[in-house]
Amino acid sequence: MTLFLSRKYTIKFNILLFASLCTLLTGCWDRKEVNDMALVLGAAIDKAGDKHIELTIQTLQPRNVSSDRQGSGSGPIISVRSAVGENLADAASKLQTKISRQIFWGHCKVFIIGKTLAKRGKLNQEIDFLLRHPEPRENAHLFVSNEKAADIMELMPPLDRYEGEALRRLSLMGTGTAVTVNEFEVMLTSAGGGAILPLIKISPRIHGEEKAETSAYIAGTAIFKRDKMVGQIGAKTTQGLLWLRDEIKGMSITVYPKNKGSISLDPIRQRTTLVPDINNGKWKITAKIHSENTVVENGTNLNPMKSGVVKQIEYDANKNLEHRINLALNQVQKGMKVDVFGFGEAFHRKYPKEWMKMKNQWQEAFPLLEVDKNITLRIRRPGLSTTPAGLKKEEIKEK
């Protein structure tokens, strides 16, 4: 009898459990159909007046995408729309009133900030929206435009289907600074308090034609003190900055050994290590840089297979790299007085107690910090050709 009652209650419990679980299987109640969404491909944020911002977005035109695949070319595959609001969330809500489909941020891989807005500061408000909203990607790339950011959205890149994709590809190639939304937020809250973003400019139009295809390119780096842009540096100085940050990728070094022409090197492997030191109250940091390179062009009559020639090239390349690093230190450390190199973080990791006493005075101490460079640049490969191309054997110099 007891066994029968136990089975009876077990059956009732299983039925009740099954019924409860069925309530959870009611379908995708929060689904979003692709046909009902406006897919954002790129966004630009500009200052509008004293307290407002202008949000401009690129959205996909599905009808023209399908037409383009069929070869009819009925129109552009992107549409550009703008709205002004008190903040990014307000501008986005007002923009929604102009678009018949639900704006979806999940495909947006590029956010461009106008220089005027960047110089105003308070970018933490826009970054907060991008990180707090569930749709924008944290790994989307951030840029600062030297012109109005909205103008970038109107460009027609010659090799890509829309400008947002072209800029994303530039970032991935490592031709300059590359920063995502999440990385920028981390820099804003770092010990040094400095941050960087790639600075983009619009390429000149071909032959002055009004409708010629053109695009933007990375022209340098925007320097931020917390969330306010305080200056910018060019491409050559950016290379020195990236070497110190251990973020250099595929940037050639060209030297002129004994003024006999030029030789260009590409890094194969490179590593930068920051070594902080506090001795008798004096703070110093050493940048240990090790780089292995290959010769990619030899415009001299020197033979890069000979040890004497290799040593001369390595010496000149070391000096060239040191010059680029000094440019970055002079313009950013001495001039703008912003720690975007990670020096503060290095001291924080190695000397946490000393850093707690110094962190409130770091802005004053950083410009006076002694920075030593320990550069070891070596040539490991002479390239596919062992001797200079187009020269006879008797014309080649061995040293």
N, C-alpha and C positions, 0 to 999 in steps of 0.2 A: 504493500500500500504506500509506504514511504517513497519507494523507488518510482512509483507511478506519478505521485504528486511532484517529485523532483523533475521528472521529464516534462510534465505539464507546464510547470513554471519556466523551464528552460526554453520550451517552444514559444511561449508568450514573449519572453525576453528577446529571443532572436527576431520575432516578428516586429516587435517595437523598435529594435535596433535597425533593422532593415528599412522600416518606414522612415525613421529619422534620417538615415543616410540618403534616402531618395530625395529628400528636400534639398540636399546639396547638389543634386544633379539636374538643375533646372535650366541648363544651357549657359551660353556665354552672355550673361546679362549686361556686361560692360563692353561688348565687342565694338570694334570700329571697322567699318567696311572701307576698303581702299577707295572705292568709288565715291565715298562721302567725304574724303579728306583732301585738303590742300597741302601737299608735301613741300615743306620748306627746305630749300637746297642751300641757301646762304642768307645771312642777315647782316645789316649794317645799322650801327647806332651812332647818331649824331646829336650834338647839342642844338636845341631849338629855343631861342630866347635866353632868358636868364635862368629859368628854373625848369624848363621842359626839355624833353628829348624827342627826337624823331627816329622812329623805327622803320626800316625799309627791308623788305624780304623778297627773295626770289622764290617763286613757286613753280612747280612743274605743270605744264600744259599737256595733260594726257592725250587729248585729241590730236595735237600736233606731233606727239611722240610716235603714235601709231601711224600717222600719215608719213612721217619722215622715214620710217622703216620700209614703207611701200614705195618710197622714192618720189612722192609727189611734191614734198617740200612746201606744204601749204602755209607755213608760218613758223615763228620762233617757238622753241620748246619750253621757254620760261616766260613767266610774267612777273613784273615788278610792281609792288604796291607799297605805299607809305602811310604812316599815321603819326600824329604828334600826341604825346601824353605827358602826365606828370612824372611817370617813371616807366620802366620797361613793361611792367605788368599792365599798367593803364593803357600804354600805347598798343600793346598786343590785343587788348580787349576792344579798343576802338578800330583796330585794323580788321578784326573779325567781322565788324559790321559792314565792311566793304567787300567781303569775300563770301561767296555762296556756299563754300564747303568749309568743314571744320579744319582750322589750322592745326597741323601736326608737325612738331619740332623734332621728332625722332630721327629724321634723315638729314638734319642740318649739321654739316661738318665744319662750317666756317662762320665765325663771327668777327666782323670788322668794326673797330671803334674809330670814330673820327678824331683827328688830332686836337681839335678845339675842345671836345668833350674830355679827352684824356688829360689835357692840361688843366681843365677845371677841377679834376679830382673827383673823389667820392665814387670811384668805380666799384667799390665794394657793393653798392646797391645793385648794379647790373649783374655782377658776379653772383650775388645772392640769389637773384631770380633764376639764373642759369643752373645753379646747383640745387636749388630748392624745388623747382618745378620738376615733375616726374619725367617729362619728355626730353628736354635737351640733353645731349650727350656730354659727359664730363671729359671725354677725349676729343671733343671738337676743337679745332685750332683757332687761336685768337691772333688778331693782327691789329696794328694801328695804321690808319691811312693818312698819308701826308696831305691828301686832298679831302674833300667831303666824302665820307664813307659811302653814302648813297650812290655816288657817281661810279663806284666800282661795280655795283650791281648791274649797271647798264652796259658793261663792256661785253664785247664779243671776241673771246679768245680764238686764235686761229687753229689751235690743235685740239681743244677740248670743247665740249658742248655748252658749257656755261662757266662763268668766272669762278664760282665757288669750288668747282672741281679742279680748275687750273691751280688755284692757290693751295689747295690741299696737296696736290702732287708736288708743288714746290717745297712745301714743308717736309714731306717725306723724303725728298732727295737730299736734304741737309745742306742746301746751298746758302743757308743763313740760319738765324735763330728760329727754332721751332718750339712753340709753347702751346699746351692745351689749357682748357678752362681749369681743370683740376690742378695742373702744375702752377698756373698763375696764382691761384688761391693759396697754394702752399708757400710760394715765394712771398706773398703779402704778409704771411704770419711767421716768416722765418726770423731767426735771431738777428740777421743783418738788416732786415727791413727793406731791402731793395728788390726790385723785380724788373724783368725785361720782356719786351714783346717785339716781334719782327715788324719793321717799318716798311710799308709798301708804297710804291709810286706807280703812276700810270705811264706806260711806255708811250713815246711819241707816235702819232699816227703816221702811217706810211705815206710819203710824198705829200703830206698835208691834206689828203683826201678826208672829207668830213665823215664818210661812212666806212672808212677802211677798218678792217679788223685790228683790234689791239687788245692788250691785256695788261695786268699789273705785274710788277716784279718786286722782289725783296731787295730794297736799296740800303738797308742798314738795320739799326736796332733802336727802339724807343726805350729810354731809361726811366724807371719809376722809383719814386721814394714813397714807400707804402703804395697807396692807390692813386697817386698823382704823378703825371708825366713831368719830369724836370729837365729833359734834354734828349738829344739823339746823337748817334754816332754813325759814321759811314761804314761801308763794307770792309775796308781794310782794317779799321780799328775793331770791328766786330770779330774778325778772325782772331785777334789777340785776346779778346774777351772770351771767345769760345775755347781757346786753348787753355786758359786758366780755369774755366768751368768744366774741363774734360768733356766737351761736347763737340769737338771738331770732327767734321766728316768731309772727306773728299775734296779738300781745298788745297790747290797746288801752291808750292813755294818756288818762285823763280829767282835765280841768282845769276850774277854776272862775274864769273871767275876771271880775274886779271883783265877785265874789260875786253875779253876775246869773243864775246857773244853771250847768249843766255842758255841756261840749263834749267829745266823745270822738273820738280819732284812731286810725287803724289804719296801721301802716307799710306802704308800698308797696315801697320799697327801703331797705336799711340796710347799713352797713358799719362795723366797728370795727377799727381798726389800733392795735396796741401799739408805741409808739416808745420804746425804752430809751435812756438816756443816762448816761454816766459822765464827770463833769467834776471835776477836782481831787480824785479819790477819792470823790466823792459820787455815789451811785447814785440815779437817778430814772427814772420811767417815765410816759409820757403816753398816755392813752387817747383817740385821735381817733375820735369817733363822728359819723357823718353819716347822717341819716335823712330820707327823703322820705315824707310822709304824706297821707292823705285824711281828710276829715271824714266820720264815719259816723253821728254824732248831734249835733244842735244843740238843746240844751234851754234856750237863752237867746233874747233878742230882738235879738241882734247879727247883723249881716250878714257872713258869712265871705268875701264877695266884695270887701270893702273893705280896702285896704292897712293902714289903721290897726288894724282889728279883727284882721287876720291877724298883724300884728306882735305884738299883745298875746297872742294865743293861742300863738304860737310861743315867746314869752318864758316864759309860764307852763308850757308843755310842757317846755322846756329845764330849768326849775327842778324840775319833777316827775321827770324822768328822772335828773337829778343827785342828787336825794334818794334814789331807789331804789338808785343805784350806791353812794352813801355808806352806806346800810344794809348792803349786801353787804360793803363794805370794813370797816366797824366790827365786824360780827358775825363775819366769817370771817378777815380779815387781822389785826385787832387782838385779837378775842376768841379764836378757835380757833387762830390762828397757822399756818394751812395755806394753801399756795399752790395754789389750784384755778383760778386765773385765767390761768395760762400765762405769768406774769411771768418765772419762771426760764428757761423755754424761749426767751423773747424775748431775754434777755441772753445766753443760750448761743449763739444764732444770730449775734448782732451782735458780741459780744465774747467769742470762744471762749477766748482766752488769759486774760483777766481772770476769766472764769467758772471756769476750772480752779482758780484760787486761792481763789475764793469758795465753791464748791459745798459744801464741808464745813461752812461757817459760814452757809449760806443760811437754815437754820431760825431762827437768831438774827437775821439781818439782814432777813429778809422782813417781820416785823411793823413795822420801823422805816422801810421803804421809802416814799419820797415818791411819791404817785400824783396826777398832775394830770389833770383832765378837760377836754377840748376838744370840746364838744358843739355840733353844728350840726344843728338840727331844723327842717325846712321843711315848709310845707303846699303841696302841688302841686295838690290837687283839693278842691273844696268839697263833693263828693258830687253826687248826681243833682238835688238841689234847691238852688237858689242862695240862697233866703231861708228863714228859719225857718218851719216848717209851722204852719198854724193861726193865723197872725197877720196882721192887716191891715197895709197898707203904711205907714200912719202910726205903727204901733206898733214898727216895726223901727228899731233904732239903727244908725247908720252908723259910729260910733266910740265 
